[in-house]
C-alpha cells in the first residue's frame, strides 16, 4: 500500500513538473476563446480559430467554455505543439450555472446568448421535463429555442399530436425548429437564425446532440450512440464540454453538464418566473404572495378556468411548487 501511494505521489510530482512552462519565453498577449478545459489547462482558439493548449495561472478564477481570455503563446514549442499561458479572464456577458450534489453551484458555460434545447420522441416527450429546463434557463436570464429532433421517426398522426402540444410553447414566444439531425432537414433554418450568436446545446442523453454536432462539423470526430435496446435510455457519449465555431461570429457549445437541470438552488419565486404567463398574470392576483393553488381571487386560476392558459403548464407549475422540497432535495 505504501509502495503504491509512493508511486502515486511520484506520478503527481512528475505531472506537475511536466505541466510547467517557461514564462520568460512567452510572446505578446492575444485574445482568444475557451474551447474546452481539462483541469488546470484549457484549449484556446485565437482569432483564426487555431487551437493552443494553455496553462491557467493560479491567480485567475477558473475559466469555463465560452470565456474570452487573454493568453500568451510560448516562443519555443515542443514537437510543434502550440502552448501558452492564460493571463487574464475578460468580463462575461452571461454565465450559466448548475447545481451539483456535492460541489454547490458550478459554472458551466459563459457568454452564450441562448439555450438550444433538443427534444426527441424516442425518450418520450414530456412537458414537465421541458418546463424544468425553461425554469432553469429563466433563472439564468437566458432565452430558450426549442429543437425537436428525430421528426422522421414519427408517423403523420404522431407528428400532428406533437405539433399541437408544442404549439403551447410557440404561443408563449419560444422559437421552434422541427429537425432531423440524421437526415439533415430543418437544420439550415436554425443555423441561419443563429448567425452572430453563441448558443448552448442542451438536452437529455439520446436526443441526438452528438449526431447534430457530427452533421454540423463532419471534420470532427464525434462519438454517437443509439438508444439502448434494454433500457430505452440514451447512452451518454460526450465527456467534456466543447465549443465549436458555426461561422465567423457564431458558436455552439455541447456540454454534458446540462443533460438535466437541477432546481434545488432556486426558490419558489424563481420557479414561478420560469412560467412566464403565470408570472405575468400573478400581478393581478388579490394576494401578493399568491401561489396559485386555491387562493381566492387568483388571476392565474381564473385564467386557467377560462382556458386562457394551458392546463398542462398550470399543473406542472403547481406540482413544482407543492413538491418544492422533494424536487430540490
C-alpha positions in Angstrom: 0.0 0.0 0.0 2.8 2.4 0.9 4.6 1.5 -2.3 1.5 2.3 -4.4 1.0 5.5 -2.5 4.6 6.5 -3.1 4.2 5.8 -6.8 1.1 8.0 -6.9 3.0 10.9 -5.3 5.8 10.4 -7.7 3.4 10.5 -10.7 1.8 13.7 -9.4 5.2 15.3 -9.0 6.2 14.2 -12.5 2.9 15.6 -14.0 3.4 18.9 -12.1 6.9 19.2 -13.4 5.8 18.2 -16.9 3.0 20.8 -16.7 5.4 23.7 -16.1 6.1 26.3 -18.8 8.9 28.9 -19.1 7.1 32.2 -18.9 10.2 34.1 -20.0 9.7 32.6 -23.4 6.1 34.0 -23.8 5.2 36.1 -26.8 2.9 39.2 -27.0 -0.7 38.9 -25.5 -3.5 37.7 -27.7 -7.3 37.4 -27.2 -9.0 34.1 -27.5 -12.0 32.0 -26.5 -12.0 28.9 -24.3 -12.9 25.9 -26.5 -12.5 23.2 -23.8 -10.9 22.8 -20.3 -9.0 20.0 -18.8 -8.2 20.6 -15.1 -5.5 23.4 -15.0 -5.2 23.6 -18.8 -7.6 24.8 -21.5 -7.7 24.8 -25.2 -7.9 28.4 -26.5 -8.9 29.4 -30.0 -7.4 32.6 -31.4 -9.0 34.9 -34.0 -8.2 32.4 -36.8 -9.6 29.6 -34.6 -6.2 27.9 -34.3 -6.2 25.9 -31.1 -3.5 26.5 -28.5 -3.2 24.4 -25.3 -2.7 26.9 -22.4 -2.0 26.6 -18.7 -4.2 28.6 -16.3 -2.4 30.9 -13.9 -3.2 30.0 -10.3 -4.1 33.7 -9.6 -7.0 33.5 -12.0 -10.6 32.3 -11.5 -11.0 29.0 -13.4 -12.3 29.8 -16.9 -15.2 27.9 -18.4 -16.0 27.1 -22.0 -17.1 30.3 -23.9 -14.9 32.6 -21.7 -13.0 35.3 -23.5 -9.4 35.4 -22.3 -6.0 37.0 -22.8 -3.2 34.5 -23.4 0.4 34.4 -24.4 2.0 31.8 -26.6 5.3 30.1 -25.8 8.1 31.1 -28.2 9.6 27.7 -28.4 7.2 24.8 -29.0 7.7 21.2 -28.1 7.5 18.9 -31.1 5.5 21.6 -33.0 2.6 21.7 -30.4 1.4 25.2 -29.6 1.5 26.0 -25.9 0.8 29.1 -23.8 -0.5 30.6 -20.6 -3.8 32.3 -19.9 -3.0 35.6 -18.2 -6.4 37.3 -17.9 -10.1 36.4 -17.8 -12.2 39.0 -19.5 -15.6 40.2 -18.3 -18.6 37.9 -19.0 -21.8 38.8 -20.8 -23.6 35.8 -19.3 -22.8 32.8 -17.1 -24.9 29.7 -16.9 -24.6 27.8 -13.6 -26.0 24.5 -12.5 -26.3 22.9 -9.0 -24.3 19.8 -8.3 -25.0 17.4 -5.4 -21.6 17.8 -3.8 -20.0 20.9 -5.1 -22.7 23.6 -4.8 -23.4 25.9 -7.8 -21.0 25.2 -10.6 -20.4 27.5 -13.6 -20.9 25.6 -16.9 -20.6 28.0 -19.8 -20.0 31.7 -20.4 -21.1 34.3 -22.9 -23.9 32.4 -24.6 -26.9 34.2 -26.0 -29.5 31.4 -25.7 -30.0 27.8 -25.0 -31.0 25.5 -27.8 -33.0 22.7 -26.1 -33.0 19.5 -28.1 -36.0 17.2 -27.7 -36.8 13.9 -29.3 -39.7 11.4 -29.4 -37.6 8.3 -28.6 -37.4 9.1 -24.9 -41.0 10.3 -24.7 -41.7 14.0 -25.0 -42.5 15.4 -21.5 -43.9 18.8 -20.8 -42.7 18.5 -17.3 -39.1 18.0 -18.4 -39.4 20.9 -20.9 -40.8 23.2 -18.2 -38.0 22.3 -15.8 -35.4 23.4 -18.5 -37.4 26.6 -19.1 -37.4 27.4 -15.4 -33.7 26.9 -15.0 -32.9 28.9 -18.1 -35.1 31.8 -17.0 -33.2 31.8 -13.6 -30.1 32.5 -15.7 -31.8 35.1 -17.8 -31.2 33.0 -21.0 -33.8 32.6 -23.7 -34.6 29.1 -25.0 -35.0 27.9 -28.6 -36.7 24.5 -28.9 -35.4 22.0 -31.4 -37.5 18.8 -31.9 -35.2 16.2 -33.4 -35.8 12.8 -35.0 -39.0 14.0 -36.6 -38.6 11.3 -39.3 -39.3 8.6 -36.7 -42.9 9.8 -36.2 -45.8 8.9 -38.4 -48.2 11.6 -39.5 -50.7 11.2 -36.6 -47.9 11.3 -34.1 -46.4 14.4 -35.7 -49.8 16.1 -35.5 -50.2 15.4 -31.8 -46.6 16.6 -31.0 -47.2 19.8 -33.0 -50.4 20.5 -31.0 -48.5 20.0 -27.7 -45.6 22.2 -28.9 -47.9 25.0 -30.0 -48.4 25.9 -26.4 -44.7 26.9 -26.3 -44.8 28.6 -29.7 -47.7 30.7 -28.5 -45.6 31.8 -25.5 -42.9 33.0 -27.8 -40.4 30.1 -27.8 -38.9 29.6 -31.2 -39.5 26.1 -32.5 -37.5 24.2 -35.1 -38.5 20.7 -36.4 -35.4 18.9 -37.5 -33.8 15.5 -38.2 -30.0 15.6 -37.4 -29.6 12.2 -39.0 -31.3 13.1 -42.3 -30.2 16.8 -42.2 -33.5 18.5 -42.8 -34.7 21.6 -40.9 -31.2 22.5 -39.7 -30.3 25.2 -42.2 -33.1 27.5 -41.0 -31.9 27.2 -37.4 -28.3 27.9 -38.3 -29.4 30.9 -40.4 -31.3 32.4 -37.4 -28.3 31.6 -35.1 -25.9 33.8 -37.1 -24.0 36.2 -34.9 -25.0 34.3 -31.7 -23.5 31.9 -29.3 -25.6 29.1 -28.0 -25.6 26.1 -25.7 -26.9 22.8 -27.0 -28.8 21.1 -24.1 -30.9 18.0 -23.8 -31.1 14.6 -22.3 -28.9 11.7 -23.5 -30.3 10.0 -26.5 -32.0 13.1 -28.1 -29.3 13.3 -30.8 -26.9 16.0 -29.6 -23.8 14.2 -30.9 -25.5 13.4 -34.2 -26.3 17.1 -34.7 -22.8 18.1 -33.8 -21.5 15.5 -36.3 -23.8 16.8 -39.0 -22.7 20.4 -38.4 -19.0 19.6 -38.0 -18.2 16.5 -40.1 -14.5 17.2 -39.8 -14.5 16.5 -36.1 -14.5 13.0 -34.5 -17.7 12.9 -32.5 -18.9 9.7 -30.8 -22.6 9.0 -31.3 -24.8 6.3 -29.8 -28.2 4.9 -30.3 -31.0 4.4 -27.7 -30.2 1.3 -25.5 -32.5 -1.6 -26.5 -32.5 -2.9 -22.9 -33.2 0.3 -21.0 -34.8 2.5 -23.6 -32.5 5.3 -22.5 -29.8 7.1 -24.3 -26.2 6.3 -23.5 -24.1 9.4 -22.9 -21.3 9.9 -25.4 -19.7 13.3 -24.7 -17.3 13.6 -21.7 -16.1 17.2 -21.8 -17.8 20.5 -22.8 -16.6 21.8 -26.1 -17.2 24.9 -28.2 -17.5 24.8 -32.0 -17.5 27.6 -34.4 -20.6 27.7 -36.6 -19.4 30.8 -38.6 -17.0 33.7 -38.2 -19.1 35.1 -35.3 -21.3 32.1 -34.3 -20.5 29.4 -31.7 -22.2 26.3 -30.4 -21.3 24.6 -27.1 -22.0 21.0 -26.4 -21.9 20.3 -22.7 -22.6 17.0 -20.8 -23.1 19.1 -17.7 -26.6 20.3 -18.7 -28.2 17.0 -19.7 -30.7 17.8 -16.9 -31.0 20.9 -14.9 -31.5 20.7 -11.1 -33.7 23.2 -9.5 -32.7 22.9 -5.9 -30.8 26.2 -5.9 -34.0 28.1 -6.8 -36.7 29.4 -4.6 -40.5 29.4 -5.2 -40.5 32.9 -6.7 -37.8 31.9 -9.3 -39.8 28.8 -10.2 -42.8 31.0 -10.8 -40.8 33.4 -13.0 -39.9 30.4 -15.2 -43.6 30.1 -16.1 -43.7 33.4 -17.9 -47.5 33.5 -18.5 -48.2 32.7 -14.8 -45.7 35.3 -13.6 -47.4 37.9 -15.7 -50.9 37.0 -14.6 -49.9 36.9 -10.9 -49.6 40.7 -10.9 -53.4 40.8 -10.9 -53.9 38.3 -8.0 -55.5 39.7 -4.8 -52.6 38.5 -2.6 -49.0 39.3 -3.4 -47.7 36.0 -2.2 -50.4 34.0 -4.1 -49.1 30.6 -5.0 -52.0 29.9 -7.5 -53.1 26.8 -5.8 -56.6 27.5 -4.3 -56.3 31.1 -3.1 -59.4 33.4 -3.6 -59.4 35.9 -6.4 -56.4 34.3 -8.0 -56.0 35.7 -11.6 -54.0 32.6 -12.7 -56.7 30.2 -11.6 -59.3 32.4 -13.2 -57.4 32.4 -16.5 -57.0 28.6 -16.4 -60.7 28.2 -15.9 -61.4 30.4 -18.8 -59.0 28.4 -21.0 -56.6 31.3 -21.4 -53.5 29.3 -20.2 -52.6 25.7 -20.9 -53.8 23.3 -18.2 -50.5 21.3 -18.5 -48.5 24.4 -17.7 -50.5 25.2 -14.6 -50.4 21.6 -13.5 -46.6 21.4 -13.9 -46.2 24.7 -12.0 -48.4 23.6 -9.2 -46.5 20.3 -8.9 -43.1 22.0 -8.7 -44.4 24.5 -6.1 -46.2 21.8 -4.0 -43.3 19.4 -4.1 -40.6 22.0 -3.8 -38.6 20.2 -1.2 -38.7 16.8 -2.9 -37.9 18.4 -6.3 -34.9 20.3 -4.8 -33.7 17.6 -2.4 
